[in-house]
Amino acid sequence: MGRIVVFILLLVMGAIFKNGIFDNIAWVLYGLSLIVFPCWPKAWDHWDHKKLTLGSRIAGVLAVVIGLITRFGV
């Protein structure tokens, strides 16, 4: 829950201050949180946890890459 709050807070700050760096920081921090603390929906908990962890970490890497290469707010 905390990672969503930080993500939304940074996106709101980016909109208020009209500065895209907050959007990029939000994507990078969200991606890093998925890499460090992988998570998935409770309905998927019956699947293999190794695959779910790998999928969550891949999603985290993609979020970090998006945050690093995309120029939001330009």
MIFI-101000 format. One record per residue (C-alpha): residue number from 1; x, y, z. Coordinates in nm, 3 decimals, always signed. Layout:
  resi       c1       c2       c3
   NUM        X        Y        Z
...
***
This chain:
  resi       c1       c2       c3
     1   +0.000   +0.000   +0.000
     2   +0.283   +0.238   +0.082
     3   +0.443   +0.212   -0.261
     4   +0.117   +0.315   -0.427
     5   +0.089   +0.619   -0.200
     6   +0.445   +0.730   -0.281
     7   +0.384   +0.668   -0.654
     8   +0.065   +0.875   -0.657
     9   +0.219   +1.148   -0.440
    10   +0.511   +1.191   -0.680
    11   +0.278   +1.193   -0.982
    12   +0.065   +1.462   -0.816
    13   +0.377   +1.665   -0.735
    14   +0.479   +1.639   -1.100
    15   +0.140   +1.770   -1.207
    16   +0.138   +2.054   -0.953
    17   +0.492   +2.175   -1.013
    18   +0.483   +2.100   -1.387
    19   +0.814   +1.916   -1.354
    20   +0.852   +1.577   -1.521
    21   +1.139   +1.466   -1.299
    22   +0.885   +1.376   -1.028
    23   +0.711   +1.142   -1.272
    24   +1.039   +0.976   -1.361
    25   +1.135   +0.938   -0.994
    26   +0.793   +0.784   -0.927
    27   +0.842   +0.521   -1.199
    28   +1.196   +0.439   -1.086
    29   +1.102   +0.407   -0.717
    30   +0.797   +0.196   -0.799
    31   +1.008   -0.033   -1.017
    32   +1.275   -0.067   -0.750
    33   +1.013   -0.151   -0.491
    34   +0.882   -0.430   -0.717
    35   +1.234   -0.564   -0.762
    36   +1.314   -0.561   -0.391
    37   +0.968   -0.659   -0.262
    38   +0.788   -0.858   -0.536
    39   +0.412   -0.878   -0.502
    40   +0.116   -1.016   -0.693
    41   -0.263   -1.033   -0.653
    42   -0.393   -1.271   -0.389
    43   -0.601   -1.453   -0.652
    44   -0.276   -1.566   -0.821
    45   -0.130   -1.711   -0.500
    46   -0.200   -2.070   -0.607
    47   +0.056   -2.042   -0.893
    48   +0.426   -2.117   -0.863
    49   +0.579   -1.848   -0.641
    50   +0.914   -1.858   -0.823
    51   +0.743   -1.764   -1.151
    52   +0.535   -1.496   -0.982
    53   +0.845   -1.348   -0.817
    54   +1.030   -1.349   -1.150
    55   +0.735   -1.184   -1.325
    56   +0.710   -0.915   -1.060
    57   +1.082   -0.843   -1.081
    58   +1.067   -0.823   -1.462
    59   +0.781   -0.574   -1.427
    60   +0.998   -0.378   -1.184
    61   +1.288   -0.367   -1.430
    62   +1.053   -0.247   -1.704
    63   +0.919   +0.028   -1.476
    64   +1.275   +0.142   -1.396
    65   +1.364   +0.146   -1.766
    66   +1.052   +0.349   -1.845
    67   +1.144   +0.595   -1.570
    68   +1.499   +0.631   -1.698
    69   +1.442   +0.662   -2.073
    70   +1.110   +0.845   -2.093
    71   +1.097   +1.222   -2.061
    72   +0.763   +1.281   -1.889
    73   +0.623   +1.629   -1.881
    74   +0.826   +1.760   -2.175
***
